[in-house]
Amino acid sequence: VEADFRSDFFGKSTFLTVSGQLSAEAYACALGDVYTFGPTFRAENSQTTRHLAEFWMIEPEMAFADKYDAMDNAEALVKFCLAKTLRENEADLAFFDKFYGDSKLLSNLQRLVSGTFHRIAYTDAVTLLQDAIAEDPARWQFPDVSFGTDLATEHERWLAEVYFENACVFVYDYPKAIKAFYMRDNDGEPDDRRTVAAFDLLAPGVGELIGGSQREERLDVLTAKLTDANLDPADYWWYLDLRKFGSVPHAGYGLGFERLVMLATAIPNVRDVIPFPRVPGSAD
């Protein structure tokens, strides 16, 4: 029996969202560069040290921008936040360093601020992981890695902490099959190796800190992607109208605020950096 939502508050089936991005795209296409900062919600049953059911997200959205512009902006934002924290909260960082940072927190943050944020294509990252796993598969919880694998935390942290020696790294151009419909298709690729202009920023001690992409601005391509994802284009009429009457290249990303706090303080569990951690099984 299907539920009848006509007498509910909104008069139809309505959901919480894990992102304000789609609405932010409307603002960006009207105003240029915008951002949102607010609570977001995640319904997956992830009982890990990095996941919450309710968390806070900073989401810039930029008109006339591609994936490289978004990565540049993301790097600048993270470095600005860490530099300001080092400059204005040295005593607090010394406290966290004593309990969590193994006397390396301040120097690690300074190195991130002054160093390079590396960039590597997803396909190249997979090759590096395959070579590392082949040396001793028993060391890995998820040793099966190939094109199309959604990288696990241990893969992300190996890239940031081992291969790139405790540095931040962007992994970009992920397989289309494991990413969202709104991410722009990269052109000129064979069907079995299709990728999208998406990126994740991986940070030492954290794993994924940021996820973003260039958005699909082509109406015909976006409509087809909605259909392929078994989504009804009629539900996204206003989103499609952003393309129907002309659009611009645009891109953006989401920065998990609590994970940024984890990076800045070396606190290893995301539940310890938010006042009221809401997780699967606990909404207090």
Sequence and secondary structure as in RCSB ss.txt:
>XXXX:A:sequence
VEADFRSDFFGKSTFLTVSGQLSAEAYACALGDVYTFGPTFRAENSQTTRHLAEFWMIEPEMAFADKYDAMDNAE
ALVKFCLAKTLRENEADLAFFDKFYGDSKLLSNLQRLVSGTFHRIAYTDAVTLLQDAIAEDPARWQFPDVSFGTD
LATEHERWLAEVYFENACVFVYDYPKAIKAFYMRDNDGEPDDRRTVAAFDLLAPGVGELIGGSQREERLDVLTAK
LTDANLDPADYWWYLDLRKFGSVPHAGYGLGFERLVMLATAIPNVRDVIPFPRVPGSAD
>XXXX:A:secstr
     TTSTTSS     S  HHHHHHHHHHHSEEEEEEEEE  S   STT  SEEEEEEEEEES  HHHHHHHHH
HHHHHHHHHHHHH HHHHHHHIIIIITT HHHHHHHHHHS  EEEEHHHHHHHHHHHHHH GGG S     TT  
  HHHHHIIIIIITSS  EEEEEEEGGGS TTB B SS  GGG EEEEEEEEETTTEEEEEEEEB   HHHHHHH
HHHTT  GGGGHHHHHHHHT    EEEEEEEHHHHHHHHH    GGGSSSS  BTTB  
